[in-house]
Amino acid sequence: MFSTNQSINLIRPSKQLVIVDVPKPFDLPDGTPSFKDYTGCRENRYINPEKASKNRIYPPSNTLHYWNCPPDFSANELCQIFVDCDAKPPSRIAEFPTASERSSSGLIEWNSVADAVAALAFTNHYSIPYPKGRFPFIMKLSFSNAPVQDRSYPGSRKSNNYDMKKPISSSSESSYR
């Protein structure tokens, strides 16, 4: 988790085309190694071509796909997470129709790619308490190749396209609809 006064000075895609082994790893100030090889780790999503083909890799954009949020999660609560983590609040949110009552997902849009990248860095894998269940939801984010559209998704149980032009602290959720 990031501290409330922490900011990102510069975020940009890497210019390296490949990841190379570090010939002389060293210990960081906290005692952890500066390099670790995860090649044989079972969590490696690129261990073979079959696993790699399941990944949806998109370049940084101003739109993020979010998933694994509580089913009754509101746009206001989603925006508050970004504010609490010192990221800029999104300009628009579109919730996907819920296929099940187990979780919610959708698209979130910022005014710039830099704001979306910072939001992803600050809030990806954010733990959302869920009193109705035994475990919290861990919100996941990834870049999306689809922008938030000016329409609602058919079949959704709620009005799901929010234009976030007003500050969160001065508006109720109904003013976003």
Secondary structure, DSSP 8 states (H G I E B T S, - for coil): ---TT---S-------SS----SS--B-TTS-BS----TT-TT-TTSSHHHHHT-------SEEEEEEE-TT--HHHHHHHHHHTT----SEEEE---SSSS-EEEEEE-SSHHHHHHHHHHHTTEEE--TTSSS-EEEEEEE-SS---SS--TT-SS--EEE--S-GGG--GGGG-
